[in-house]
Amino acid sequence: TNDKQPRRKRAKKPAGMPKRPLSAYNLFFQEQKELIMAKHKNAAKDGSGEAQDADFHLQDEQSAGSKGPAIFRALAKCIGQRWKALPDEERQIYQTKAQLETAKYREKMDDYHRNMVKVQQQHLPNNNGANGGGLSLLDNSSTATSRKGKKPADMPKRPLSAYNLFFKHEKDKIMQAQRSGEPQADFCLPDEATAAQEARAAGKRKTPAVFQALARCIGKRWKALDTDQRKIFQDQAELETKAYRQKMEDYNKNLLVTQVGNYQLPSTTTVGAAAREDEETR
């Protein structure tokens, strides 16, 4: 009896899904394989063709009787040795190419996921039970919820701009200095009478005097910042924006799953085809 369990079949990948990029070694393997096989075919035609590479030993693999095609075993041994012997500067060429291909693949996958969400969203029931309604899961702004309603508690917070990060940083410094009695030459708190009057007027949506004083002071400090100092906050804002976009993408995917519930979505093949059609019509 054969105790070996049958191999599980891999799920068929949707036709519209981008192919995974090759690694640096696989790019090198593909290139070398084409060169070796071209010489091997020429040598097989007649004796006058270009000789085979000295490090490619197909006959040894054919006589070994090991499992797997002899041609692949010979190629794997030959190209593996060439890869190990490759100088670092030449290997870097393939590594750089692989990094570029990976970056392109990620962009394509982002587009693919957006199209998947868009097509599946069209099949969600709206409040009237018809298809095509519901939340716009591709909208990263707070308008995806009701304008007057509260934002969901689990929705990621919008990132601060470079200026707002600077404002928060300087506000903390100023208020700490005020509490410790340290004078600030460019910041003057309003007197108690003015502050009380502004507090009473806050119900009319007037800006409190303390905030006005902070805004004037920090606005001047921001204008006086040199390029290098300002870049610190701009870089931080850029990092937080990237993190926010990733969080929103995850949030939208989870929201889609919650919205769908037991609703029967179209198959991945149908979705992939519809996404391709949508891409072609643009």
Secondary structure, DSSP 8 states (H G I E B T S, - for coil): --------------TTS------HHHHHHHHHHHHHHHHHHHHHH-TTS----TT--HHHHHHH--SS-HHHHHHHHHHHHHHHHS-HHHHHHHHHHHHHHHHHHHHHHHHHHHHHHHHHHTTSB-TTS-BT-S--TT--SGGGS-SSS---TTS------HHHHHHHHHHHHHHHHHHHT---TT-----HHHHHHHHHHGGGT---HHHHHHHHHHHHHHHH--HHHHHHHHHHHHHHHHHHHHHHHHHHHHHHHHHHTT-----HHHHHHHHHHHHHH-
